[in-house]
Amino acid sequence: MGEIAALTAPVEQNIPFASAQAHVLIGQPGFARRDPDFLALLVGNHILGGGGFVSRLTSEVREKRGLSYSVYSYFAGGLHAGAFTVGLQTRPDQAAQAVKVSRDVISRYVAEGPTEAELRAAKDNLIGGFALRIDSNKKLLGNVANIAWNDPAAELPGRVDEEGGGADRGRRACRHGPQAAARAHGDRGGGRQAMSRSTLRVSAINAEIRKAQAAAAAPATRVSAKAAAKDKAAAGSGRRAQGGR
């Protein structure tokens, strides 16, 4: 299977659909999961439309204008380049306005990049929430399957191998920001994505995972110690009662 061909020009399709809501999708070819810009684009997209109610698209499309209950963006990188997608639903008579606002948000974001506050909040959220992505056997298996299928370990920034190549890739990822990555990948289609400088380090994520694991284990340890103390006290009371007879 070959790569998806880049778009030579923007294409717009209006498909008649008898519904109370217009379903809007804006997108273009994205990138493969092993792309060295993956982390930068992940952080940048979180700010643009991947962060739920705190994203720029939600602020402009939903909060300020009430054009849609939900609006989102995501990259679907896999073994080959997946799609970059912006999606929303709105009243048919508001569809054109919703599309224009979304495109304006994307274009402005690519041109200007995120603020320092947005970047800091996105990194804190992604790092802090990472442990929740591996807190069950199902999620762990999903991540292992993702690694096996997409083979990102050989190329992802931050992997430290014996030759040190992973460390170099990690440093390059910290220097190359989401904004620059978005501009580079934006040339693949008629639209543009988003993003600015990212220092999201795999080592920081690993540290947060260890911290979360320790926090999760601590309550169980305290409960076990309390139960042991209770059992010991009960045993002592039993011995005293027997001695008094």
Backbone as CSV, one residue per row, in Angstrom:
resi,resn,N_x,N_y,N_z,CA_x,CA_y,CA_z,C_x,C_y,C_z
1,MET,0.840,-1.192,0.000,0.000,0.000,0.000,0.872,1.238,0.000
2,GLY,0.652,2.157,-0.939,1.461,3.362,-1.019,0.898,4.485,-0.177
3,GLU,1.635,5.585,-0.139,1.201,6.750,0.617,0.065,7.467,-0.104
4,ILE,-0.743,8.175,0.662,-1.822,8.974,0.085,-1.216,10.161,-0.649
5,ALA,-1.667,10.389,-1.863,-1.137,11.498,-2.656,-1.554,12.835,-2.046
6,ALA,-0.663,13.800,-2.122,-0.968,15.140,-1.625,-2.030,15.794,-2.501
7,LEU,-2.818,16.663,-1.892,-3.815,17.402,-2.661,-3.121,18.489,-3.474
8,THR,-3.538,18.653,-4.703,-2.954,19.694,-5.550,-3.682,21.018,-5.392
9,ALA,-4.906,20.972,-4.875,-5.705,22.181,-4.672,-6.830,21.864,-3.703
10,PRO,-7.355,22.875,-3.014,-8.483,22.636,-2.108,-9.691,22.087,-2.869
11,VAL,-10.404,21.183,-2.241,-11.598,20.583,-2.828,-12.748,20.721,-1.833
12,GLU,-13.891,21.172,-2.289,-15.057,21.306,-1.413,-16.220,20.525,-2.000
13,GLN,-16.847,19.687,-1.176,-17.991,18.893,-1.606,-19.186,19.174,-0.701
14,ASN,-20.316,19.430,-1.316,-21.558,19.634,-0.577,-22.499,18.489,-0.940
15,ILE,-22.770,17.610,0.006,-23.577,16.420,-0.242,-24.955,16.623,0.379
16,PRO,-26.016,16.642,-0.426,-27.368,16.812,0.125,-27.696,15.705,1.127
17,PHE,-28.246,16.123,2.274,-28.526,15.155,3.323,-29.699,15.671,4.146
18,ALA,-30.792,14.925,4.135,-32.006,15.340,4.843,-31.842,15.107,6.335
19,SER,-31.359,16.124,7.034,-31.084,15.990,8.456,-31.210,17.352,9.124
20,ALA,-31.477,17.340,10.428,-31.557,18.590,11.185,-30.173,19.186,11.411
21,GLN,-29.138,18.399,11.193,-27.765,18.854,11.402,-26.931,18.639,10.146
22,ALA,-26.069,19.601,9.869,-25.079,19.441,8.803,-23.814,18.866,9.435
23,HIS,-23.265,17.819,8.835,-22.046,17.188,9.332,-20.871,17.735,8.523
24,VAL,-19.978,18.449,9.183,-18.881,19.139,8.502,-17.557,18.454,8.815
25,LEU,-16.788,18.146,7.783,-15.449,17.589,7.938,-14.483,18.401,7.090
26,ILE,-13.412,18.865,7.697,-12.352,19.588,7.001,-11.067,18.805,7.217
27,GLY,-10.324,18.536,6.170,-9.123,17.741,6.388,-8.181,17.710,5.212
28,GLN,-7.118,16.957,5.396,-6.094,16.763,4.378,-5.209,15.602,4.795
29,PRO,-4.372,15.080,3.896,-3.424,14.022,4.295,-2.523,14.498,5.434
30,GLY,-2.298,13.625,6.397,-1.498,13.985,7.555,-0.101,13.399,7.509
31,PHE,0.232,12.565,8.504,1.584,12.017,8.583,1.529,10.627,9.195
32,ALA,2.599,9.869,9.019,2.686,8.529,9.595,3.024,8.624,11.082
33,ARG,2.685,7.581,11.825,2.904,7.583,13.278,4.369,7.735,13.647
34,ARG,5.262,7.257,12.793,6.686,7.323,13.120,7.330,8.640,12.697
35,ASP,6.548,9.575,12.209,7.094,10.858,11.765,7.795,11.558,12.921
36,PRO,8.990,12.108,12.716,9.725,12.765,13.805,9.014,13.985,14.381
37,ASP,8.026,14.519,13.665,7.259,15.657,14.179,6.049,15.225,15.003
38,PHE,5.907,13.935,15.288,4.702,13.440,15.949,4.415,14.164,17.268
39,LEU,5.401,14.271,18.142,5.167,14.882,19.445,4.829,16.364,19.323
40,ALA,5.533,17.066,18.439,5.243,18.490,18.250,3.821,18.696,17.747
41,LEU,3.402,17.872,16.793,2.050,17.996,16.249,1.001,17.550,17.265
42,LEU,1.327,16.587,18.105,0.416,16.144,19.149,0.120,17.284,20.123
43,VAL,1.162,17.964,20.566,0.994,19.078,21.496,0.233,20.220,20.814
44,GLY,0.630,20.537,19.597,-0.020,21.635,18.898,-1.488,21.384,18.645
45,ASN,-1.828,20.156,18.239,-3.229,19.850,17.964,-4.065,19.849,19.238
46,HIS,-3.462,19.528,20.357,-4.180,19.574,21.634,-4.704,20.991,21.883
47,ILE,-3.909,21.972,21.519,-4.307,23.372,21.696,-5.340,23.770,20.650
48,LEU,-5.143,23.308,19.435,-6.047,23.692,18.345,-7.439,23.110,18.519
49,GLY,-7.544,21.774,18.662,-8.866,21.170,18.740,-8.905,19.830,19.416
50,GLY,-7.775,19.374,19.944,-7.730,18.059,20.573,-7.906,18.088,22.071
51,GLY,-8.007,19.275,22.652,-8.086,19.401,24.107,-9.474,19.616,24.657
52,GLY,-10.490,19.288,23.858,-11.856,19.412,24.354,-12.284,20.858,24.527
53,PHE,-12.873,21.164,25.672,-13.467,22.476,25.896,-12.446,23.599,26.069
54,VAL,-11.170,23.275,26.159,-10.162,24.320,26.321,-9.454,24.639,25.005
55,SER,-9.879,24.027,23.902,-9.192,24.235,22.625,-9.639,25.539,21.960
56,ARG,-8.844,26.002,21.018,-9.175,27.234,20.300,-10.422,27.082,19.441
57,LEU,-10.550,25.936,18.770,-11.730,25.725,17.943,-13.003,25.761,18.784
58,THR,-12.988,25.138,19.950,-14.156,25.162,20.824,-14.463,26.575,21.276
59,SER,-13.418,27.336,21.611,-13.618,28.710,22.057,-14.272,29.570,20.977
60,GLU,-13.793,29.447,19.744,-14.286,30.311,18.674,-15.612,29.828,18.080
61,VAL,-15.727,28.518,17.864,-16.913,27.986,17.188,-18.081,27.806,18.152
62,ARG,-17.811,27.263,19.325,-18.889,26.974,20.281,-19.127,28.119,21.261
63,GLU,-18.090,28.481,22.024,-18.280,29.413,23.121,-18.662,30.820,22.656
64,LYS,-17.955,31.338,21.676,-18.187,32.716,21.249,-19.370,32.871,20.290
65,ARG,-19.629,31.835,19.465,-20.645,31.976,18.422,-21.806,30.989,18.531
66,GLY,-21.670,29.969,19.340,-22.747,29.003,19.511,-23.117,28.253,18.244
67,LEU,-22.128,28.005,17.384,-22.406,27.358,16.098,-22.472,25.838,16.204
68,SER,-21.905,25.277,17.247,-21.868,23.821,17.379,-21.672,23.455,18.840
69,TYR,-22.258,22.324,19.234,-22.031,21.858,20.608,-20.617,21.333,20.759
70,SER,-20.129,20.664,19.734,-18.801,20.057,19.796,-18.046,20.311,18.496
71,VAL,-16.768,20.617,18.612,-15.884,20.744,17.459,-14.520,20.194,17.872
72,TYR,-13.854,19.495,16.985,-12.617,18.797,17.358,-11.668,18.732,16.173
73,SER,-10.427,18.395,16.459,-9.441,18.115,15.408,-8.527,17.007,15.895
74,TYR,-8.006,16.216,14.952,-7.101,15.128,15.337,-6.286,14.671,14.131
75,PHE,-5.150,14.047,14.436,-4.323,13.375,13.441,-4.519,11.873,13.613
76,ALA,-4.689,11.158,12.529,-4.854,9.704,12.585,-3.640,9.035,11.946
77,GLY,-2.476,9.282,12.523,-1.246,8.707,11.980,-1.169,7.215,12.221
78,GLY,-0.792,6.447,11.209,-0.640,5.007,11.334,0.627,4.545,10.654
79,LEU,0.604,3.334,10.143,1.768,2.815,9.434,2.075,3.686,8.219
80,HIS,1.010,4.216,7.594,1.146,5.196,6.526,0.489,6.490,6.982
81,ALA,0.657,7.528,6.190,0.094,8.827,6.549,-1.424,8.741,6.655
82,GLY,-1.953,9.139,7.800,-3.391,9.191,7.988,-3.905,10.590,7.710
83,ALA,-5.130,10.845,8.111,-5.755,12.136,7.824,-5.614,13.094,8.996
84,PHE,-5.570,14.384,8.677,-5.786,15.442,9.662,-7.224,15.887,9.469
85,THR,-8.011,15.870,10.539,-9.439,16.128,10.417,-9.928,17.130,11.441
86,VAL,-10.753,18.049,10.977,-11.529,18.927,11.851,-12.989,18.555,11.624
87,GLY,-13.735,18.323,12.693,-15.117,17.904,12.544,-16.057,18.662,13.458
88,LEU,-17.292,18.851,13.003,-18.323,19.477,13.819,-19.690,19.194,13.205
89,GLN,-20.730,19.451,13.969,-22.104,19.383,13.480,-22.799,20.690,13.837
90,THR,-23.607,21.187,12.913,-24.286,22.458,13.135,-25.570,22.516,12.322
91,ARG,-26.373,23.533,12.543,-27.576,23.712,11.729,-27.182,23.970,10.286
92,PRO,-27.932,23.418,9.334,-27.573,23.598,7.919,-27.396,25.058,7.513
93,ASP,-28.202,25.956,8.064,-28.088,27.369,7.686,-26.864,28.049,8.303
94,GLN,-26.179,27.357,9.236,-24.976,27.914,9.858,-23.702,27.237,9.360
95,ALA,-23.832,26.258,8.481,-22.683,25.456,8.072,-21.592,26.309,7.429
96,ALA,-21.967,27.200,6.529,-20.967,28.019,5.839,-20.194,28.884,6.827
97,GLN,-20.888,29.463,7.800,-20.219,30.288,8.800,-19.293,29.451,9.667
98,ALA,-19.745,28.257,10.061,-18.924,27.381,10.894,-17.641,26.975,10.165
99,VAL,-17.760,26.684,8.865,-16.589,26.319,8.066,-15.617,27.493,7.983
100,LYS,-16.132,28.686,7.754,-15.263,29.866,7.648,-14.536,30.142,8.956
101,VAL,-15.257,30.078,10.068,-14.631,30.325,11.369,-13.548,29.289,11.639
102,SER,-13.835,28.021,11.367,-12.856,26.956,11.601,-11.610,27.154,10.760
103,ARG,-11.783,27.483,9.499,-10.635,27.721,8.629,-9.823,28.925,9.095
104,ASP,-10.510,29.968,9.535,-9.805,31.155,10.033,-8.983,30.826,11.267
105,VAL,-9.555,30.009,12.172,-8.833,29.626,13.384,-7.570,28.839,13.033
106,ILE,-7.692,27.894,12.109,-6.544,27.083,11.704,-5.462,27.953,11.066
107,SER,-5.864,28.804,10.127,-4.891,29.653,9.428,-4.167,30.582,10.397
108,ARG,-4.917,31.183,11.314,-4.298,32.104,12.271,-3.364,31.361,13.216
109,TYR,-3.754,30.153,13.603,-2.930,29.368,14.515,-1.614,28.956,13.871
110,VAL,-1.675,28.527,12.610,-0.459,28.147,11.899,0.459,29.358,11.743
111,ALA,-0.114,30.510,11.450,0.681,31.717,11.215,1.311,32.253,12.498
112,GLU,0.557,32.213,13.602,1.024,32.861,14.825,1.519,31.877,15.881
113,GLY,1.015,30.664,15.855,1.389,29.688,16.875,0.662,29.948,18.180
114,PRO,0.793,29.043,19.145,0.122,29.191,20.438,0.862,30.165,21.349
115,THR,0.188,30.613,22.388,0.828,31.438,23.399,1.614,30.545,24.350
116,GLU,2.482,31.158,25.137,3.245,30.383,26.112,2.323,29.729,27.128
117,ALA,1.261,30.433,27.522,0.321,29.871,28.497,-0.402,28.656,27.910
118,GLU,-0.818,28.734,26.644,-1.473,27.608,25.993,-0.536,26.416,25.892
119,LEU,0.703,26.678,25.538,1.682,25.607,25.378,1.973,24.925,26.708
120,ARG,2.119,25.726,27.751,2.393,25.164,29.075,1.217,24.316,29.562
121,ALA,0.010,24.819,29.373,-1.181,24.077,29.811,-1.340,22.773,29.037
122,ALA,-1.065,22.807,27.728,-1.195,21.598,26.913,-0.194,20.538,27.344
123,LYS,1.047,20.930,27.571,2.061,19.968,27.991,1.745,19.387,29.369
124,ASP,1.296,20.249,30.287,0.944,19.761,31.625,-0.203,18.757,31.549
125,ASN,-1.190,19.045,30.713,-2.339,18.163,30.588,-1.958,16.825,29.976
126,LEU,-1.159,16.851,28.913,-0.757,15.620,28.235,0.139,14.765,29.124
127,ILE,1.087,15.403,29.795,1.999,14.658,30.664,1.251,14.128,31.884
128,GLY,0.437,14.997,32.504,-0.278,14.592,33.701,-1.294,13.490,33.454
129,GLY,-1.874,13.475,32.262,-2.894,12.481,31.967,-2.377,11.224,31.304
130,PHE,-1.076,11.166,31.041,-0.542,10.021,30.301,-0.704,8.706,31.057
131,ALA,-0.536,8.764,32.377,-0.642,7.535,33.171,-2.020,6.908,33.034
132,LEU,-3.047,7.719,32.785,-4.407,7.191,32.638,-4.574,6.417,31.335
133,ARG,-3.632,6.574,30.419,-3.705,5.829,29.162,-3.134,4.419,29.278
134,ILE,-2.528,4.121,30.420,-1.937,2.788,30.603,-2.322,2.223,31.966
135,ASP,-3.513,2.584,32.460,-3.902,2.162,33.809,-4.742,0.891,33.828
136,SER,-4.767,0.156,32.728,-5.467,-1.127,32.704,-4.749,-2.057,31.727
137,ASN,-5.001,-3.352,31.860,-4.391,-4.306,30.933,-4.822,-4.036,29.497
138,LYS,-6.080,-3.648,29.316,-6.592,-3.361,27.980,-5.821,-2.208,27.339
139,LYS,-5.599,-1.133,28.111,-4.884,0.018,27.576,-3.413,-0.303,27.326
140,LEU,-2.813,-1.074,28.227,-1.421,-1.485,28.028,-1.285,-2.302,26.745
141,LEU,-2.208,-3.237,26.543,-2.169,-4.065,25.350,-2.380,-3.222,24.098
142,GLY,-3.259,-2.227,24.190,-3.480,-1.334,23.055,-2.217,-0.587,22.673
143,ASN,-1.459,-0.121,23.681,-0.206,0.574,23.396,0.835,-0.364,22.812
144,VAL,0.901,-1.581,23.333,1.846,-2.563,22.794,1.494,-2.888,21.345
145,ALA,0.200,-3.058,21.074,-0.240,-3.336,19.710,0.084,-2.171,18.780
146,ASN,-0.065,-0.952,19.294,0.257,0.230,18.502,1.741,0.247,18.130
147,ILE,2.585,-0.099,19.094,4.021,-0.144,18.836,4.341,-1.225,17.804
148,ALA,3.735,-2.392,17.977,4.018,-3.505,17.071,3.537,-3.205,15.658
149,TRP,2.375,-2.571,15.548,1.803,-2.326,14.223,2.497,-1.181,13.497
150,ASN,2.687,-0.076,14.194,3.222,1.121,13.548,4.736,1.238,13.631
151,ASP,5.361,0.384,14.468,6.815,0.374,14.602,7.393,1.760,14.829
152,PRO,6.853,2.523,15.796,7.390,3.863,16.011,8.685,3.878,16.809
153,ALA,9.014,2.765,17.469,10.157,2.771,18.376,11.464,3.107,17.673
154,ALA,11.551,2.772,16.395,12.803,3.020,15.680,13.000,4.491,15.342
155,GLU,11.924,5.273,15.342,12.023,6.638,14.875,11.528,7.699,15.849
156,LEU,10.716,7.304,16.848,10.121,8.323,17.706,11.177,9.095,18.483
157,PRO,11.044,10.417,18.597,11.988,11.211,19.372,11.985,10.768,20.823
158,GLY,13.164,10.818,21.459,13.241,10.530,22.875,13.644,9.118,23.199
159,ARG,13.671,8.204,22.230,14.093,6.834,22.505,15.605,6.807,22.626
160,VAL,16.073,6.352,23.767,17.516,6.308,24.007,17.996,4.883,23.727
161,ASP,18.804,4.733,22.691,19.346,3.419,22.380,20.849,3.423,22.638
162,GLU,21.483,2.297,22.379,22.898,2.173,22.709,23.759,3.136,21.923
163,GLU,23.309,3.479,20.705,24.105,4.387,19.889,23.832,5.854,20.217
164,GLY,22.797,6.120,21.020,22.497,7.504,21.375,21.665,8.227,20.347
165,GLY,21.256,7.552,19.277,20.481,8.221,18.236,19.142,8.706,18.740
166,GLY,18.521,7.942,19.648,17.233,8.339,20.177,17.318,9.632,20.953
167,ALA,18.385,9.797,21.713,18.555,11.024,22.483,18.678,12.224,21.558
168,ASP,19.419,12.059,20.463,19.537,13.152,19.502,18.193,13.504,18.897
169,ARG,17.401,12.488,18.577,16.077,12.754,18.016,15.204,13.476,19.023
170,GLY,15.368,13.124,20.319,14.594,13.793,21.353,14.952,15.267,21.438
171,ARG,16.244,15.581,21.347,16.656,16.985,21.396,16.139,17.746,20.183
172,ARG,16.143,17.088,19.018,15.629,17.759,17.818,14.139,18.033,17.957
173,ALA,13.424,17.111,18.582,11.978,17.306,18.769,11.709,18.497,19.665
174,CYS,12.574,18.718,20.655,12.385,19.856,21.554,12.696,21.172,20.857
175,ARG,13.611,21.137,19.900,13.941,22.368,19.179,12.899,22.698,18.136
176,HIS,12.371,21.679,17.451,11.407,21.910,16.390,10.017,22.005,16.992
177,GLY,9.421,23.168,16.907,8.133,23.388,17.544,6.963,22.934,16.700
178,PRO,5.788,22.856,17.321,4.583,22.485,16.600,4.266,23.409,15.438
179,GLN,4.564,24.703,15.593,4.254,25.644,14.518,5.045,25.324,13.264
180,ALA,6.359,25.080,13.424,7.188,24.735,12.267,6.755,23.407,11.668
181,ALA,6.412,22.448,12.530,5.963,21.144,12.042,4.669,21.285,11.250
182,ALA,3.772,22.129,11.738,2.500,22.308,11.044,2.706,22.926,9.671
183,ARG,3.621,23.886,9.597,3.884,24.505,8.299,4.456,23.492,7.320
184,ALA,5.349,22.644,7.810,5.950,21.644,6.926,4.910,20.655,6.436
185,HIS,4.047,20.210,7.331,3.040,19.226,6.952,1.865,19.872,6.244
186,GLY,1.688,21.169,6.407,0.593,21.849,5.746,0.743,21.880,4.245
187,ASP,1.961,21.709,3.736,2.181,21.712,2.295,1.584,20.490,1.615
188,ARG,1.105,19.512,2.374,0.575,18.294,1.775,-0.848,18.467,1.262
189,GLY,-1.497,19.556,1.607,-2.885,19.681,1.193,-3.309,21.108,1.001
190,GLY,-4.604,21.302,0.717,-5.127,22.624,0.478,-5.359,23.401,1.750
191,GLY,-5.420,22.741,2.904,-5.587,23.441,4.168,-4.293,23.437,4.935
192,ARG,-4.285,24.039,6.138,-3.115,23.986,6.999,-3.518,23.546,8.381
193,GLN,-2.549,22.917,9.061,-2.836,22.475,10.418,-2.482,23.560,11.436
194,ALA,-1.770,23.127,12.462,-1.483,24.061,13.522,-0.169,23.789,14.220
195,MET,0.309,24.521,15.136,1.243,24.258,16.241,2.413,25.266,16.534
196,SER,3.394,25.486,18.052,4.644,26.256,18.319,5.513,25.445,19.225
197,ARG,6.567,25.964,19.720,7.645,25.168,20.266,7.221,24.192,21.348
198,SER,7.702,22.937,21.254,7.318,21.905,22.219,8.548,21.358,22.912
199,THR,8.474,21.245,24.238,9.549,20.591,24.987,8.998,19.366,25.708
200,LEU,8.018,18.752,25.088,7.423,17.549,25.663,8.425,16.415,25.557
201,ARG,9.003,16.012,26.650,10.041,14.987,26.639,9.474,13.639,27.093
202,VAL,9.923,12.606,26.419,9.499,11.266,26.811,9.962,10.955,28.226
203,SER,11.121,11.465,28.619,11.619,11.212,29.967,10.688,11.818,31.011
204,ALA,10.107,12.990,30.709,9.175,13.620,31.635,7.908,12.786,31.766
205,ILE,7.464,12.230,30.649,6.282,11.363,30.680,6.558,10.131,31.539
206,ASN,7.736,9.534,31.351,8.090,8.349,32.142,8.128,8.672,33.634
207,ALA,8.630,9.867,33.968,8.680,10.276,35.368,7.279,10.399,35.947
208,GLU,6.362,10.953,35.160,4.978,11.079,35.615,4.330,9.712,35.785
209,ILE,4.666,8.768,34.906,4.116,7.419,35.025,4.579,6.782,36.331
210,ARG,5.875,6.914,36.617,6.406,6.346,37.858,5.753,6.985,39.081
211,LYS,5.546,8.311,39.010,4.913,9.019,40.119,3.475,8.533,40.326
212,ALA,2.752,8.370,39.214,1.362,7.905,39.300,1.295,6.482,39.846
213,GLN,2.231,5.641,39.409,2.254,4.269,39.898,2.541,4.221,41.401
214,ALA,3.452,5.088,41.855,3.772,5.130,43.281,2.579,5.622,44.085
215,ALA,1.886,6.644,43.543,0.715,7.178,44.238,-0.395,6.143,44.323
216,ALA,-0.542,5.366,43.242,-1.588,4.342,43.226,-1.280,3.214,44.208
217,ALA,0.003,2.928,44.377,0.395,1.832,45.267,0.366,2.243,46.737
218,ALA,0.545,3.537,47.008,0.635,4.011,48.392,-0.613,3.722,49.217
219,PRO,-1.830,4.022,48.746,-3.022,3.728,49.560,-3.146,2.259,49.922
220,ALA,-2.829,1.370,48.993,-2.912,-0.062,49.260,-1.928,-0.454,50.359
221,THR,-0.742,0.167,50.332,0.265,-0.124,51.353,-0.216,0.324,52.721
222,ARG,-0.841,1.535,52.766,-1.334,2.040,54.046,-2.466,1.172,54.582
223,VAL,-3.352,0.748,53.700,-4.461,-0.116,54.124,-3.937,-1.438,54.667
224,SER,-2.951,-2.006,53.945,-2.373,-3.281,54.380,-1.718,-3.138,55.751
225,ALA,-0.989,-2.050,55.963,-0.320,-1.835,57.240,-1.347,-1.658,58.362
226,LYS,-2.423,-0.932,58.065,-3.467,-0.718,59.063,-4.153,-2.028,59.431
227,ALA,-4.430,-2.845,58.399,-5.069,-4.136,58.640,-4.176,-5.041,59.474
228,ALA,-2.866,-5.010,59.178,-1.928,-5.841,59.928,-1.886,-5.421,61.397
229,ALA,-1.901,-4.099,61.624,-1.881,-3.598,62.996,-3.149,-4.002,63.738
230,LYS,-4.294,-3.936,63.020,-5.574,-4.317,63.626,-5.573,-5.798,63.995
231,ASP,-5.064,-6.646,63.087,-4.996,-8.083,63.354,-4.092,-8.377,64.547
232,LYS,-2.980,-7.637,64.626,-2.039,-7.847,65.721,-2.678,-7.482,67.050
233,ALA,-3.416,-6.339,67.050,-4.085,-5.912,68.274,-5.146,-6.909,68.685
234,ALA,-5.896,-7.440,67.706,-6.934,-8.432,68.013,-6.323,-9.699,68.592
235,ALA,-5.180,-10.098,68.018,-4.513,-11.304,68.522,-4.040,-11.102,69.957
236,GLY,-3.519,-9.896,70.249,-3.074,-9.607,71.611,-4.225,-9.629,72.599
237,SER,-5.378,-9.076,72.188,-6.549,-9.089,73.064,-7.006,-10.504,73.353
238,GLY,-6.937,-11.354,72.320,-7.330,-12.747,72.506,-6.451,-13.469,73.501
239,ARG,-5.135,-13.196,73.426,-4.225,-13.843,74.355,-4.492,-13.371,75.796
240,ARG,-4.745,-12.062,75.956,-5.007,-11.544,77.304,-6.290,-12.147,77.869
241,ALA,-7.291,-12.290,76.999,-8.555,-12.855,77.474,-8.374,-14.299,77.933
242,GLN,-7.549,-15.046,77.184,-7.298,-16.440,77.566,-6.518,-16.507,78.874
243,GLY,-5.572,-15.587,79.063,-4.785,-15.594,80.286,-5.616,-15.238,81.510
244,GLY,-6.687,-14.486,81.336,-7.484,-14.060,82.483,-8.418,-15.148,82.957
245,ARG,-8.671,-16.152,82.140,-9.610,-17.211,82.565,-8.988,-18.093,83.637
